[in-house]
Amino acid sequence: MVSLRHYIAKGYGSILPRMKRNRTATSHASERTTLRIPEDMLRELAESGRRNGRSTNAEILYRLERSLSPTENPDIVAIKECIRTEVARALEIALKKQ
């Protein structure tokens, strides 16, 4: 494993939130923490963040928030999409029989 400072120096962005932040309606106070992330995973997160217009830290927070939110959980979203597809098919079949 490579230290986070190494990735920051290589331009992957800071994944450590700032210790002191101004509190506004859209931001929350945050705490600094150290996190060990495998090199390839951090690289993927940094690249994904760049593609999505986010810093590495923002990408990690975005993904964590989505995974913890019951309405945005990727598994729940996939299940809802399957249900929509099956209901649409069933309605189509029922309408053809009429």
C-alpha positions as protocol buffer text, in pm:
chain_id: "A"
residue {
  index: 1
  type: MET
  ca { x: 0 y: 0 z: 0 }
}
residue {
  index: 2
  type: VAL
  ca { x: 112 y: 352 z: -74 }
}
residue {
  index: 3
  type: SER
  ca { x: 42 y: 642 z: 158 }
}
residue {
  index: 4
  type: LEU
  ca { x: -229 y: 894 z: 79 }
}
residue {
  index: 5
  type: ARG
  ca { x: 30 y: 1170 z: 72 }
}
residue {
  index: 6
  type: HIS
  ca { x: 187 y: 988 z: -224 }
}
residue {
  index: 7
  type: TYR
  ca { x: -141 y: 1011 z: -419 }
}
residue {
  index: 8
  type: ILE
  ca { x: -195 y: 1371 z: -326 }
}
residue {
  index: 9
  type: ALA
  ca { x: 156 y: 1451 z: -450 }
}
residue {
  index: 10
  type: LYS
  ca { x: 84 y: 1260 z: -774 }
}
residue {
  index: 11
  type: GLY
  ca { x: -221 y: 1478 z: -839 }
}
residue {
  index: 12
  type: TYR
  ca { x: -499 y: 1237 z: -743 }
}
residue {
  index: 13
  type: GLY
  ca { x: -650 y: 1501 z: -518 }
}
residue {
  index: 14
  type: SER
  ca { x: -692 y: 1516 z: -146 }
}
residue {
  index: 15
  type: ILE
  ca { x: -912 y: 1248 z: 1 }
}
residue {
  index: 16
  type: LEU
  ca { x: -884 y: 1394 z: 347 }
}
residue {
  index: 17
  type: PRO
  ca { x: -1156 y: 1644 z: 437 }
}
residue {
  index: 18
  type: ARG
  ca { x: -1046 y: 1973 z: 587 }
}
residue {
  index: 19
  type: MET
  ca { x: -1044 y: 1987 z: 963 }
}
residue {
  index: 20
  type: LYS
  ca { x: -1202 y: 2332 z: 984 }
}
residue {
  index: 21
  type: ARG
  ca { x: -1479 y: 2429 z: 750 }
}
residue {
  index: 22
  type: ASN
  ca { x: -1733 y: 2705 z: 744 }
}
residue {
  index: 23
  type: ARG
  ca { x: -2079 y: 2573 z: 811 }
}
residue {
  index: 24
  type: THR
  ca { x: -2328 y: 2674 z: 548 }
}
residue {
  index: 25
  type: ALA
  ca { x: -2662 y: 2538 z: 435 }
}
residue {
  index: 26
  type: THR
  ca { x: -2490 y: 2308 z: 186 }
}
residue {
  index: 27
  type: SER
  ca { x: -2181 y: 2199 z: 380 }
}
residue {
  index: 28
  type: HIS
  ca { x: -2133 y: 2000 z: 695 }
}
residue {
  index: 29
  type: ALA
  ca { x: -1857 y: 2010 z: 951 }
}
residue {
  index: 30
  type: SER
  ca { x: -1610 y: 1733 z: 882 }
}
residue {
  index: 31
  type: GLU
  ca { x: -1334 y: 1555 z: 1065 }
}
residue {
  index: 32
  type: ARG
  ca { x: -995 y: 1450 z: 935 }
}
residue {
  index: 33
  type: THR
  ca { x: -937 y: 1077 z: 919 }
}
residue {
  index: 34
  type: THR
  ca { x: -680 y: 839 z: 780 }
}
residue {
  index: 35
  type: LEU
  ca { x: -801 y: 567 z: 551 }
}
residue {
  index: 36
  type: ARG
  ca { x: -606 y: 285 z: 386 }
}
residue {
  index: 37
  type: ILE
  ca { x: -722 y: 230 z: 31 }
}
residue {
  index: 38
  type: PRO
  ca { x: -558 y: -11 z: -215 }
}
residue {
  index: 39
  type: GLU
  ca { x: -360 y: 171 z: -483 }
}
residue {
  index: 40
  type: ASP
  ca { x: -571 y: 53 z: -776 }
}
residue {
  index: 41
  type: MET
  ca { x: -898 y: 140 z: -602 }
}
residue {
  index: 42
  type: LEU
  ca { x: -780 y: 490 z: -517 }
}
residue {
  index: 43
  type: ARG
  ca { x: -668 y: 538 z: -877 }
}
residue {
  index: 44
  type: GLU
  ca { x: -1014 y: 431 z: -1000 }
}
residue {
  index: 45
  type: LEU
  ca { x: -1185 y: 667 z: -756 }
}
residue {
  index: 46
  type: ALA
  ca { x: -962 y: 955 z: -863 }
}
residue {
  index: 47
  type: GLU
  ca { x: -1029 y: 889 z: -1232 }
}
residue {
  index: 48
  type: SER
  ca { x: -1402 y: 853 z: -1172 }
}
residue {
  index: 49
  type: GLY
  ca { x: -1399 y: 1178 z: -976 }
}
residue {
  index: 50
  type: ARG
  ca { x: -1229 y: 1359 z: -1264 }
}
residue {
  index: 51
  type: ARG
  ca { x: -1484 y: 1221 z: -1514 }
}
residue {
  index: 52
  type: ASN
  ca { x: -1767 y: 1336 z: -1287 }
}
residue {
  index: 53
  type: GLY
  ca { x: -1616 y: 1678 z: -1214 }
}
residue {
  index: 54
  type: ARG
  ca { x: -1542 y: 1593 z: -850 }
}
residue {
  index: 55
  type: SER
  ca { x: -1228 y: 1571 z: -642 }
}
residue {
  index: 56
  type: THR
  ca { x: -1121 y: 1230 z: -517 }
}
residue {
  index: 57
  type: ASN
  ca { x: -1254 y: 1319 z: -173 }
}
residue {
  index: 58
  type: ALA
  ca { x: -1588 y: 1432 z: -315 }
}
residue {
  index: 59
  type: GLU
  ca { x: -1615 y: 1112 z: -522 }
}
residue {
  index: 60
  type: ILE
  ca { x: -1552 y: 895 z: -215 }
}
residue {
  index: 61
  type: LEU
  ca { x: -1809 y: 1092 z: -11 }
}
residue {
  index: 62
  type: TYR
  ca { x: -2062 y: 1076 z: -297 }
}
residue {
  index: 63
  type: ARG
  ca { x: -2027 y: 698 z: -319 }
}
residue {
  index: 64
  type: LEU
  ca { x: -2045 y: 652 z: 58 }
}
residue {
  index: 65
  type: GLU
  ca { x: -2356 y: 867 z: 81 }
}
residue {
  index: 66
  type: ARG
  ca { x: -2522 y: 670 z: -201 }
}
residue {
  index: 67
  type: SER
  ca { x: -2439 y: 338 z: -38 }
}
residue {
  index: 68
  type: LEU
  ca { x: -2581 y: 453 z: 297 }
}
residue {
  index: 69
  type: SER
  ca { x: -2897 y: 613 z: 157 }
}
residue {
  index: 70
  type: PRO
  ca { x: -3189 y: 369 z: 142 }
}
residue {
  index: 71
  type: THR
  ca { x: -3335 y: 544 z: -162 }
}
residue {
  index: 72
  type: GLU
  ca { x: -3007 y: 572 z: -355 }
}
residue {
  index: 73
  type: ASN
  ca { x: -2860 y: 231 z: -273 }
}
residue {
  index: 74
  type: PRO
  ca { x: -2750 y: 80 z: -607 }
}
residue {
  index: 75
  type: ASP
  ca { x: -2908 y: -257 z: -519 }
}
residue {
  index: 76
  type: ILE
  ca { x: -3242 y: -94 z: -446 }
}
residue {
  index: 77
  type: VAL
  ca { x: -3222 y: 113 z: -765 }
}
residue {
  index: 78
  type: ALA
  ca { x: -3153 y: -204 z: -968 }
}
residue {
  index: 79
  type: ILE
  ca { x: -3443 y: -389 z: -803 }
}
residue {
  index: 80
  type: LYS
  ca { x: -3679 y: -98 z: -872 }
}
residue {
  index: 81
  type: GLU
  ca { x: -3574 y: -97 z: -1237 }
}
residue {
  index: 82
  type: CYS
  ca { x: -3638 y: -472 z: -1266 }
}
residue {
  index: 83
  type: ILE
  ca { x: -3983 y: -428 z: -1112 }
}
residue {
  index: 84
  type: ARG
  ca { x: -4066 y: -142 z: -1353 }
}
residue {
  index: 85
  type: THR
  ca { x: -3957 y: -353 z: -1650 }
}
residue {
  index: 86
  type: GLU
  ca { x: -4160 y: -655 z: -1542 }
}
residue {
  index: 87
  type: VAL
  ca { x: -4470 y: -447 z: -1468 }
}
residue {
  index: 88
  type: ALA
  ca { x: -4443 y: -279 z: -1808 }
}
residue {
  index: 89
  type: ARG
  ca { x: -4416 y: -619 z: -1978 }
}
residue {
  index: 90
  type: ALA
  ca { x: -4711 y: -756 z: -1786 }
}
residue {
  index: 91
  type: LEU
  ca { x: -4922 y: -453 z: -1877 }
}
residue {
  index: 92
  type: GLU
  ca { x: -4823 y: -484 z: -2242 }
}
residue {
  index: 93
  type: ILE
  ca { x: -4924 y: -853 z: -2248 }
}
residue {
  index: 94
  type: ALA
  ca { x: -5253 y: -778 z: -2069 }
}
residue {
  index: 95
  type: LEU
  ca { x: -5339 y: -501 z: -2314 }
}
residue {
  index: 96
  type: LYS
  ca { x: -5266 y: -722 z: -2616 }
}
residue {
  index: 97
  type: LYS
  ca { x: -5506 y: -988 z: -2484 }
}
residue {
  index: 98
  type: GLN
  ca { x: -5794 y: -741 z: -2471 }
}
